[in-house]
Amino acid sequence: MGKILFVINPIAGDTDKGHLKNDITKILGSNEISFFETTGEDDETKLNEKLDDVSPEITVACGGDGTVNLVVKCIIGKDIKLGIIPLGSANGLATELEIPADINQAINLYNNPKVRTVDVLRVNDEFLCIHLSDIGLNAKLIRRFEGDNSRGMVSYFKHFFQTFFSKKAINYSFDFENDFFQYKAEMVVFANAKKYGTGAIVNPVGELGDRKFEVCIFQPYPWYAFFRLTYLFFVGRLNYSPFVKIVGTEKITVTGEQPEHLQIDGEPIGKFKKVKVEVLPDQILVVC
């Protein structure tokens, strides 16, 4: 085990992080370990400076998917492995990689780290996504959730039902490299992975390292189909629903009839009428 930098988001989720540094030091020892805490102010610049100073072999995101995304932005293209200790309200990538939810078990992975290669998505030539991005329904939910001072799954599901009952579908065009079609949709997901942090499997055929991603198109459906869709979500069979179309690709441009909310790895980005996504293969080695 070489040098490890732990990037701690002190406000992620509703987990007490008061003893986290002590737990890490106790399990791994104090040698070769450094810490960096995010503040929400110029974190990317400050983390890059810390990386230059420490030169770690592994950088561990201690937080949710947004913290993971921050670390990925700073280590991509460098000879640094990604680690995760899941501390967010919903830890989608950690769930996907079967990283233990128990903090001590997650820390213990770094006593004998094993890695796998994963792809990264580039969105609108500007943003990076390692897990899931989407426009429409879920992005609106995340924007509402982020605007609330409360955290945890209770708050998440409160905003879910508020968003669900105000949902609407709009017309989108889907421009692949060798295909083009149009659909009315309530949500469009760009899935590098399979499932959200809740365990809901949005992309049953997804693989983090297959050099492509899936576009999951949720079309309007009657109210009585909600329970069937929910069941298919959690058993990983959404591809059997007549209201969901899943297409694998390496690149796509999606254009809506009006700007819609976009989220990337659990972070609201803003409203966009056009979203361009492409895969960057084999970009990150992640401890899992």
N, C-alpha and C positions, 0 to 999 in steps of 0.2 A: 504494500500500500504506500503510494507516494503522498505528496501534499494534497490536502483536501480543504476547499473553501466552502463553508456553509453560509448560504444566503438566506437570511431569516426575514420573513414578512411578519412583523409583530401584530398586525391587525387582520391577518388572514383567518377566516372561519371564526369559530367560537371556542377554540382550544386554548387552554392555559399554556403559555410558552415560557413562563417564569423560570422553569427548571431545565429548559431545553439545552442550553449550553453546558450545564453541569452533567446532564444525562449523556450528551455526546462525548464529553471529555472522559467520563467514567467508563463508558463502553469501549471507546477507541483509544484512550490515552491522549495526553496533551500534545505530544510531538506531532509535527507536520499538520496541525489543524489550525485554521483561521476562521474568523467570523466576519460577516458583513450584514448590517441591518438596513432594510429599505426604509425610506421616510416618505416616499411619494413625491419628492422634489429632486428632479434630475438624477434619478436612480441609475439610469443607463450609463451616463457619463462617469458617475462615481464608481459604479461596479467595474467598468472597464479599467479605471485607474487602479482599483484594488487587484484586479486580475494581473495587470502589468507588474504590480508590486510583489504579489505572492507567487505567481507562476504555478498554479495548482495543476495536478494531474486530473482531479475530479472537482467539479463545482456542483454543489447540491442545493437545489431549490427547496427551501423549507416553507411551504405555503400551498396555495392552490394552483390552478392552471395558469393564472395570470403571472404568478411568480416564475413558473417554469418557462413561460414565453419570454419573460425578461432575461432570464439566464441564457436561453437559446440564442437570443439576439446578440448577446455579448460573447458567446463562445463559438458561434458558427464560423467555420473557416480556420479555427485554431485547433491545436492538438490537445483538446481538453474534453474529457468525458462529462456527460450530464448525469446527475443523480437527483433523486426526489425523496423528500420526506413529506407525505401528504398531510397538510394541515389546513386546507381550505374548506369552504362550505361544500363544494363538490369537486372531487379530485379525479377528473376524467382520465387523464393520462396515467396516473398511478393505478387506477382501477384497471385500465387496459393492460398494463404491464404486470398486474398481479403483485404490486408492491404492498407489503403488509400495512394495514391501517394502524396497527399497534406501533406506536412511535419507537419503542425500544427495539422491536423486531426490525423495523425499517432502518434504524441506525446500524444495527448489527450486520446488515448487508455489506457494509464497507470494511468489515474485517476480512472478507474474502470476496471482493467484488467481481461479478460476472457481467458481461456487457453484450448488447446486441445493437445492430445498426438500424436506424430508422430514417425515413424520408422526412422532408420538410416541405410545406406548401408556401409559395410566394403569392401574396394577394395584392392586386393593383400595383405591382412593381415596387411596393413600399413596405408592406407588412409581412411578417412571417407567422406561419401557423404550424404547430407540430401535432395538434390533436384534431379539433373540429372547429369549423367556422360555419356561420349560416346567416341568411337574411330572412326577415319576416318574423314569424311568431316567436321563436325562441329568443331572437335578438332583442325584441321588445320586452320580453320577460326579464332578460338579464339587465337591460337598462333600468327597468323599474326596481329590480332587486338591488342594484348598485346604488340607487338613489335613496334607499331605506337605511336607517341607522342600525337596524337589527340584522343579525346574521343567523345562520343555521337553517336546517331543513324546514322548520315550521314556517319561517318567513318566506322561504323559497316557494313552498306550495301555496301559500296565501297569494303571492303574486302570480303564480301559475294560473290559478282559477280566475283571477281578475283579468289576466291577459287573454286566456282562452275564450272567455265569453264576450270579448270585444274584437276577436280576430276577423280578418277579412282576406279575401284572395284578390290578387291582381295578375295581369297578363305579363308573362316573361318570354323573352326569346333566348334560346340556348344555342350558342355558336361553338360547336366543336371544330377540331381541325378538319374532319372529313364528313361532318353532318351538321344539320341545322333543323331545329323544330321549335314550336311554340306551345306553351301550356299556361293555363291559369293555375296559380299555386298560392298556398297560404304560407309556405316556408320552403326554402331551398337550402340544403345542407351540403357543404363541401367537406367530405369525411376522409381524413387520413387514417382514422382509427375506426373502431366499431361502436363504442358506446359512450354515453354521457356519464358523468360522475354519479348520477342516481342509479346507474345500472341499466338504464333503458338502452337497448341495442338498436341504434338508428341505422347501422350499416352492417348487416349480417355477413357480407362478403369482404369486409375490410381487412387489410393487413398493413402494419406500419412500415414495412420494408419491402413492398412489392413494386416500387417505382411507379406507382400510379395512385389515384384517389378516386373516390366515388362521388357522384352528384346525386343526391337523394331529393326527389321532387315530391312534395306533399300537396296533392290536389284537393280541391274542396270535396267534402264528404257530408252525408246527411247525419243528423244528430245521433241517430240510432247506431251508427257505425263506430262511435267513439269507444265503446267498451271493447269491441273486437280489435280496433286499432291498438288500444292500450295493451291488450293481451299479447298481440303480435310484437309490440315494442319490447316487452320484457322477456319474451321467450325467444327473441332473435329470429323472427320470421316475417318481418315487414315486407320482404320481397314477395310475399304471397298475397299482399293486399292489392286490390284493384285501384286503390287511391294513392299508391306510392310507386313511383318509377325510379329505379336505381341504374345509373349508367357509369361504367368505369372509363377513365380518360387520363391523359397526361396534361391536358390543357383545355380550358374552356373560358368563354366570355358570356356572362349572363346579363341581360339588359331588361329592366323592368319598365313599366309604363309610367312609373313615378319613383322618386327616391324612397328607399326602405332602410330600416335599421340593419346594421351589420355588426356582428360580434365575432371576435377571433379569440379562441382559447379562453372563453369566459369573460372577455373584456369588451364592453361596448366601444365601438370605434366611431360611429356616426352614421349619417344617412347617405346612401349611395344609389344612384340609378343604374350604374354599370359596375359589375364586379368581374375582374379578370383573375383567374387562378391557374397556376402551373406548378407541377411537382419538381422539386430539387432532390434527386435521388441520393441516398447514402450519405446524408449530411452530418448525422450525429451518432456517436456511440453513447448509449444510455445504460446505466447500471440497473439491472432488474432481477 
